[in-house]
Amino acid sequence: MPFPSQLSLIDSLKSTQRQKFYEEHKDIAKIMILVVFLFPILGVYISGLLGAALGMILSIVGYLLAPYLTHLILE
């Protein structure tokens, strides 16, 4: 089933839409795996515990918004 042509932000936050997106875009999925694991580590390296928390928040937001932002850019 192809990714919908009109994707709203709310629709992109649903787990089924994210799963379809990451299954169809393996390269982006690999990049997001690196981002999710490396942002908190980089945050600890830069500014300690606060940086780790900020890195974790940024990686989660990136994981959730990647399908929507990629859809906007590629459309």
Backbone bond lengths (Angstrom), bond angles and torsions (degrees), N, CA, C in turn:
res aa  C-N    CA-C-N  psi(-1)  N-CA   C-N-CA  omega(-1)  CA-C   N-CA-C  phi
1 M - - - 1.441 - - 1.524 109.08 -
2 P 1.311 118.99 121.47 1.457 121.05 -177.48 1.519 111.99 -70.82
3 F 1.311 113.80 158.92 1.454 121.04 177.91 1.524 108.50 -67.68
4 P 1.340 119.56 137.17 1.466 120.90 -175.92 1.525 112.56 -60.24
5 S 1.331 116.30 145.30 1.456 119.68 -178.35 1.526 111.57 -73.93
6 Q 1.326 117.66 -33.67 1.462 122.09 176.51 1.518 108.03 -109.28
7 L 1.324 117.21 107.08 1.455 122.19 -176.16 1.513 109.07 -119.07
8 S 1.311 116.70 120.30 1.457 120.23 177.22 1.526 109.16 -89.13
9 L 1.308 115.86 166.71 1.456 120.93 179.51 1.523 110.39 -62.62
10 I 1.321 117.40 -42.59 1.462 121.29 -179.78 1.534 110.70 -63.53
11 D 1.331 116.70 -41.61 1.463 119.90 178.67 1.526 111.48 -65.45
12 S 1.312 117.10 -35.61 1.458 120.11 -177.96 1.529 111.93 -71.39
13 L 1.315 118.03 -18.41 1.456 120.95 179.30 1.525 112.85 -83.86
14 K 1.315 117.46 -8.08 1.462 120.76 177.45 1.523 109.93 -74.84
15 S 1.322 115.66 139.66 1.466 119.79 -173.96 1.532 112.73 -63.85
16 T 1.324 117.69 -32.82 1.467 118.97 179.74 1.526 111.29 -67.02
17 Q 1.334 117.00 -39.52 1.467 120.50 177.81 1.526 110.90 -66.10
18 R 1.356 116.90 -41.88 1.464 120.41 178.39 1.514 110.53 -63.02
19 Q 1.330 116.61 -42.73 1.453 120.15 -179.51 1.527 111.26 -62.65
20 K 1.319 117.13 -44.51 1.472 120.49 177.66 1.520 110.42 -60.96
21 F 1.334 116.48 -43.71 1.455 120.38 -178.64 1.527 111.01 -60.75
22 Y 1.339 116.61 -50.12 1.458 119.52 -176.61 1.530 112.00 -69.72
23 E 1.332 118.06 -27.47 1.465 119.93 175.06 1.522 111.39 -71.06
24 E 1.327 117.79 -33.97 1.461 121.59 179.95 1.525 112.78 -82.74
25 H 1.328 118.00 -22.20 1.458 122.43 -177.47 1.535 109.12 -122.06
26 K 1.317 115.48 77.91 1.473 121.35 -175.80 1.530 112.53 -62.97
27 D 1.328 118.08 -36.90 1.463 120.41 -178.97 1.532 111.36 -66.11
28 I 1.312 116.43 -42.10 1.461 120.15 178.04 1.521 110.15 -66.43
29 A 1.324 117.26 -36.32 1.465 121.02 177.82 1.529 110.77 -62.34
30 K 1.323 116.94 -41.23 1.467 120.30 178.60 1.518 111.47 -65.33
31 I 1.320 116.92 -40.09 1.466 120.87 177.64 1.519 110.37 -64.38
32 M 1.333 117.31 -41.19 1.460 120.62 -179.54 1.526 111.41 -67.22
33 I 1.328 118.27 -33.35 1.463 120.70 175.48 1.526 109.42 -61.91
34 L 1.329 116.48 -44.15 1.466 119.56 177.44 1.526 111.99 -63.13
35 V 1.327 116.53 -42.79 1.468 120.85 -179.99 1.517 110.80 -62.30
36 V 1.327 117.26 -45.67 1.462 121.22 -177.33 1.526 110.94 -61.90
37 F 1.314 117.95 -37.46 1.456 119.87 -179.23 1.527 113.77 -86.19
38 L 1.323 117.84 -32.00 1.461 119.58 -173.69 1.532 114.37 -87.61
39 F 1.336 118.89 -29.90 1.468 119.78 -179.44 1.530 112.58 -59.30
40 P 1.332 120.36 -47.27 1.468 118.47 178.05 1.526 113.08 -63.57
41 I 1.324 117.11 -38.50 1.464 120.27 178.88 1.530 110.21 -65.16
42 L 1.325 115.87 -42.89 1.457 120.38 177.07 1.528 110.69 -63.20
43 G 1.324 117.09 -38.78 1.462 121.34 177.39 1.515 112.50 -61.99
44 V 1.326 117.14 -41.03 1.474 120.99 177.03 1.515 109.57 -63.64
45 Y 1.303 116.68 -43.07 1.464 121.27 -178.97 1.524 111.01 -63.28
46 I 1.323 117.56 -39.96 1.459 121.05 -176.11 1.532 112.22 -78.31
47 S 1.354 116.98 -48.95 1.468 116.58 -173.46 1.524 114.74 -143.54
48 G 1.299 119.38 26.26 1.451 121.53 172.77 1.518 114.09 78.40
49 L 1.341 114.74 -146.50 1.454 120.93 -173.24 1.525 112.80 -63.98
50 L 1.317 117.66 -39.74 1.462 120.78 177.03 1.531 110.44 -62.31
51 G 1.295 117.57 -40.23 1.463 121.70 177.18 1.510 111.95 -65.50
52 A 1.337 117.04 -36.02 1.462 120.52 177.45 1.519 110.37 -64.96
53 A 1.326 116.52 -42.95 1.464 120.51 178.65 1.526 110.55 -64.21
54 L 1.318 116.84 -45.01 1.460 120.86 178.50 1.528 111.11 -63.77
55 G 1.325 117.06 -41.03 1.464 121.37 177.11 1.518 111.91 -62.72
56 M 1.329 116.62 -38.60 1.463 120.33 178.41 1.526 110.66 -66.40
57 I 1.330 116.19 -44.07 1.468 120.66 178.85 1.523 110.65 -62.37
58 L 1.321 117.87 -45.36 1.463 121.40 179.90 1.531 111.83 -64.10
59 S 1.324 116.68 -38.49 1.462 118.73 -179.61 1.523 111.27 -68.78
60 I 1.328 117.76 -38.09 1.470 120.74 177.76 1.520 110.79 -67.39
61 V 1.319 116.49 -44.44 1.470 120.16 178.23 1.528 109.97 -62.10
62 G 1.303 117.38 -42.40 1.460 120.94 177.64 1.513 112.52 -61.55
63 Y 1.319 116.60 -41.78 1.465 121.20 178.63 1.528 110.75 -62.88
64 L 1.328 116.34 -41.73 1.460 120.16 -177.71 1.527 112.82 -73.85
65 L 1.333 117.15 -35.51 1.462 120.37 -174.78 1.530 114.54 -93.83
66 A 1.307 118.40 -10.17 1.468 120.80 -178.27 1.523 113.29 -56.51
67 P 1.341 120.32 -44.17 1.470 118.48 178.88 1.534 112.35 -61.69
68 Y 1.314 117.42 -42.95 1.458 120.78 -178.42 1.527 111.27 -67.69
69 L 1.314 117.54 -46.00 1.468 120.81 -178.46 1.532 111.07 -67.14
70 T 1.315 117.19 -39.41 1.459 119.71 177.22 1.504 110.87 -64.69
71 H 1.315 117.02 -39.30 1.472 121.43 177.64 1.532 110.49 -62.24
72 L 1.339 116.65 -41.70 1.470 119.96 178.73 1.524 111.42 -65.18
73 I 1.306 116.86 -41.48 1.464 120.65 -176.96 1.528 111.59 -70.57
74 L 1.326 116.50 -41.63 1.469 120.44 -175.90 1.514 113.05 -80.05
75 E 1.291 118.03 -16.80 1.475 120.09 -177.98 1.476 113.04 -80.78
